[in-house]
């Protein structure tokens, strides 16, 4: 069976918030913050995962015309530049191809509009059509989302061209029945509060209530549907112990290395096995 063509989608601003490609303070030492994309690029070269997938492109949605995006990426910029910080090493390759040469920008310009702007739904729809065009151009079989700070709608509806062909790697357990369930953009912060015996009930005011401490968290690879981290789970790993004294970046580093990278790797391997059994391309 031929390799599945894989396209990776992320928000650079999310990787920047994680200090991807930098050394971070870690309990009195320094540790390198590899991004999931950097991990995947190496795994495709160094493991059997490269026999199942061919990385065809990397799409980012960041908008150079957005003051918020420019501020979020002030230390990185929107592309790899000599002498400037970037989210992975400039010479990083995957399957013989320079990763920087696979980057494609499809800016989510609709985010400049107020949430209640009447033009926003049409602008969001136009963004998803541009994204679909790019995925079709790249001939994607499987799409991996990593920290895409946009909720997809039209691309993942039943009957849509990429229904059950887009998966998300999430830094939390998404199974609703799990006591460790953490969905949404604040999953890591939510887990850190939980380890400290608090449950945030209002993220705008940061109001919290007492809750039994939960000292573990994990990561999930799941299908993307129209909800927030609510799609069917392909694979999850509950492998991260939380020290209540962790900083957010210390917990991110631990969770990436002990749960998220394994969930991404093992989940993609499982997905490849399923696709082979089902005979899908």
C-alpha positions in Angstrom: 0.0 0.0 0.0 1.3 3.4 -0.9 2.2 6.0 1.7 -0.6 8.3 2.9 0.0 11.9 2.0 0.2 13.9 5.2 -0.4 17.6 5.6 0.2 19.4 8.9 -1.6 22.5 10.0 -0.7 24.8 12.9 -0.9 28.3 14.2 2.6 29.7 14.5 1.5 32.0 17.3 0.6 28.9 19.4 4.1 27.5 18.8 5.6 30.8 19.8 3.6 30.8 23.1 5.3 27.5 23.8 8.7 28.9 23.1 9.1 26.3 20.4 12.7 26.0 19.2 14.1 27.6 22.3 15.7 26.5 25.6 13.4 27.2 28.5 14.0 27.4 32.3 13.2 24.1 33.8 13.6 23.8 37.6 17.0 25.4 37.6 18.2 23.9 34.4 17.6 24.5 30.7 15.7 22.2 28.4 15.0 22.4 24.7 11.3 22.9 23.7 10.8 20.8 20.6 7.5 21.3 18.9 5.3 18.4 17.8 6.1 19.3 14.2 9.9 18.9 14.9 9.2 15.7 16.7 7.1 14.4 13.8 9.7 15.4 11.2 12.4 13.3 13.0 10.0 10.4 13.6 9.3 10.2 9.9 13.0 9.8 9.3 13.9 7.6 12.3 10.9 5.2 12.7 8.5 3.0 10.7 6.1 6.0 10.7 8.0 7.1 7.6 7.0 4.0 5.8 3.3 4.8 6.3 3.3 8.6 5.7 4.8 11.1 3.3 4.8 14.7 4.6 3.6 16.8 1.7 3.1 20.3 3.3 2.8 22.4 6.4 0.1 25.0 6.5 -0.2 27.9 9.0 -3.1 30.3 9.4 -1.3 33.3 10.9 -2.2 36.7 9.4 0.6 39.2 8.8 -2.1 41.9 8.5 -3.3 41.3 12.1 -1.7 43.4 14.8 -2.4 40.6 17.3 -0.6 38.0 15.2 2.3 40.4 14.6 2.6 40.9 18.4 2.3 37.2 19.2 5.1 36.5 16.7 7.4 39.4 17.4 10.2 37.1 18.5 9.8 34.8 15.5 8.3 36.5 12.5 6.2 34.6 9.9 9.0 32.7 8.3 12.5 31.5 9.1 15.0 34.3 8.8 18.8 34.1 9.2 19.9 35.1 12.7 16.4 35.1 14.0 14.6 32.7 16.4 12.4 30.1 14.6 10.0 27.4 15.8 12.4 24.6 14.7 16.0 24.4 13.5 16.4 26.1 10.1 18.0 23.0 8.6 15.4 20.5 9.8 14.5 18.0 7.2 11.8 15.3 6.9 12.2 12.5 4.4 14.9 14.4 2.6 12.9 17.6 2.2 13.7 20.9 4.0 10.8 21.5 6.4 11.0 25.3 5.8 10.4 24.6 2.1 7.1 22.9 2.8 5.5 25.9 4.6 2.3 27.4 3.1 0.4 30.4 4.5 -3.4 30.4 4.4 -4.2 33.4 6.7 -7.4 33.3 8.8 -8.1 37.0 8.0 -11.7 36.7 9.2 -10.3 36.9 12.8 -9.7 40.6 12.3 -13.5 41.1 12.3 -15.4 41.4 15.6 -17.1 38.3 16.7 -20.6 39.8 16.1 -19.7 41.3 12.7 -22.3 40.3 10.1 -19.5 39.7 7.6 -17.7 37.3 9.8 -19.5 34.0 8.9 -19.0 34.6 5.2 -15.3 35.5 5.8 -14.8 32.3 7.9 -16.4 30.3 5.1 -14.1 31.9 2.6 -11.1 30.9 4.8 -12.2 27.3 4.9 -12.6 27.2 1.1 -9.0 28.5 0.7 -7.8 25.9 3.2 -9.7 23.2 1.2 -8.1 24.4 -2.0 -4.7 24.1 -0.4 -5.3 20.6 0.9 -6.6 19.5 -2.5 -3.5 21.0 -4.2 -1.3 19.1 -1.8 -3.3 16.0 -2.4 -3.7 15.4 1.3 -5.0 12.0 2.5 -4.7 12.8 6.2 -4.4 16.2 7.9 -2.9 16.7 11.3 -3.9 19.7 13.3 -1.5 20.9 16.0 -2.4 24.0 18.0 -4.6 25.4 15.2 -6.3 28.3 17.0 -9.3 28.2 14.7 -12.4 25.9 14.9 -13.0 24.2 11.6 -16.6 23.8 10.5 -17.3 23.1 6.8 -14.2 21.0 6.3 -15.2 18.4 8.8 -19.0 18.1 8.5 -20.4 14.7 7.5 -20.2 14.5 3.7 -17.4 17.1 3.4 -14.3 16.1 1.5 -12.2 15.8 4.7 -14.7 14.3 7.1 -12.8 11.8 9.3 -9.6 12.7 7.4 -8.6 15.5 9.8 -7.2 14.6 13.2 -6.0 16.8 16.1 -3.2 16.3 18.6 -4.5 17.8 21.9 -2.4 18.3 25.1 -5.1 16.8 27.3 -7.3 13.8 27.7 -10.5 14.5 25.7 -12.6 11.4 26.8 -15.5 13.0 28.6 -15.8 10.0 30.9 -12.2 10.4 32.2 -11.7 12.2 35.5 -8.6 13.7 33.8 -10.6 15.2 30.9 -9.2 18.6 29.7 -10.6 20.1 26.5 -10.2 23.5 24.9 -7.3 25.9 24.4 -6.6 26.1 28.2 -6.1 22.4 28.7 -2.6 22.7 30.2 -3.5 25.6 32.5 -6.7 23.8 33.5 -4.6 20.7 34.5 -2.2 22.8 36.5 -5.0 24.4 38.4 -6.5 21.0 39.0 -3.2 19.7 40.4 -3.4 22.6 42.9 -6.8 21.6 44.0 -8.8 24.2 42.1 -11.3 24.2 39.3 -11.7 27.4 37.3 -15.4 28.1 36.7 -15.0 31.4 34.9 -11.9 32.0 32.7 -12.7 35.6 32.2 -12.6 36.4 35.9 -10.5 33.4 36.9 -13.0 32.5 39.6 -12.2 29.1 40.9 -13.6 26.6 43.5 -12.0 23.9 45.5 -11.7 20.5 43.8 -9.9 17.2 44.6 -6.3 17.5 43.3 -5.6 15.6 40.1 -1.8 15.1 39.6 -1.8 13.6 36.1 -2.6 14.7 32.6 -2.0 13.4 29.1 -2.7 13.9 25.4 -5.1 12.7 22.8 -5.1 12.2 19.0 -8.7 12.4 17.9 -10.8 13.0 14.8 -11.9 16.6 14.3 -15.6 17.3 14.3 -17.7 20.5 14.7 -17.2 20.7 18.5 -14.2 21.6 20.6 -12.0 18.6 21.1 -15.1 16.4 21.0 -14.3 14.1 18.1 -13.8 10.3 18.4 -10.5 9.4 20.1 -8.0 7.5 18.1 -5.4 7.1 20.8 -4.6 8.8 24.1 -1.7 8.6 26.6 -2.1 9.5 30.3 1.6 9.7 31.1 2.3 13.1 32.7 2.8 13.6 36.4 2.1 17.2 37.5 4.1 18.9 40.2 1.8 21.6 41.6 4.8 23.9 41.7 5.3 23.5 37.9 5.3 26.6 35.7 3.1 26.4 32.6 6.1 25.8 30.4 7.5 23.2 32.7 4.3 21.3 32.5 4.1 21.8 28.7 7.6 20.3 28.3 6.7 17.4 30.5 3.4 16.7 28.8 4.9 17.0 25.3 7.6 14.5 26.1 5.7 12.1 28.2 2.2 12.1 26.6 1.8 14.3 23.5 4.7 13.0 21.4 3.8 9.3 22.2 0.1 10.0 21.5 0.9 11.6 18.2 3.3 8.8 17.2 1.2 5.8 18.4 -2.0 7.4 17.2 -0.7 7.9 13.6 0.6 4.4 13.6 -2.8 3.1 14.7 -4.5 5.2 12.1 -2.2 3.9 9.4 -3.0 0.3 10.4 -6.7 1.0 10.3 -6.5 2.6 6.9 -4.5 -0.3 5.6 -7.1 -2.8 6.9 -10.0 -0.7 5.5 -8.2 -0.2 2.1 -8.6 3.5 2.2 -6.0 5.7 0.4 
